[in-house]
Amino acid sequence: MESTGMKNRVLQEIVISLLIFLTNHGPSKRVHRYLIPWKPAQVIGRTTVGAMESGLFWGYVGMVEGLVRRMTEELGGNALCIATGGLADVIAPETSLIHHVDQDLTLHGLRLVWERNQ
């Protein structure tokens, strides 16, 4: 299997494993703590757990950067990136590609839709 195909398969298996874990254990605070990564002290983990934490955190940052780069390119190279959602405050400081964080962006959009329909 080619490298990209293998990476995609590994990523799919990680996501499936997390979904199975959540299904079996529910969204407890303990589970939530592990799903929201924090910046590890080092990129290279010194233990298995440290390596997994680093891989989860920096892998997620890398995925976001790759997606933002591709979207920016598709939009002609000039796009403003606004991060929203549970990990926005954690990921945004680690990349120069995110220009702004707005945790309430979806609510602002819903308000605008409601106002336009009055």
Secondary structure, DSSP 4 states (H G I P E B T S, - for coil): --HHHHHHHHHHHHHHHHHHHHHHH-S-HHHHHHHS----S-SS-SSHHHHHHHHHHHHHHHHHHHHHHHHHHHTTS----EE-STTHHHHGGG-TT--EE-TTHHHHHHHHHHHHT-
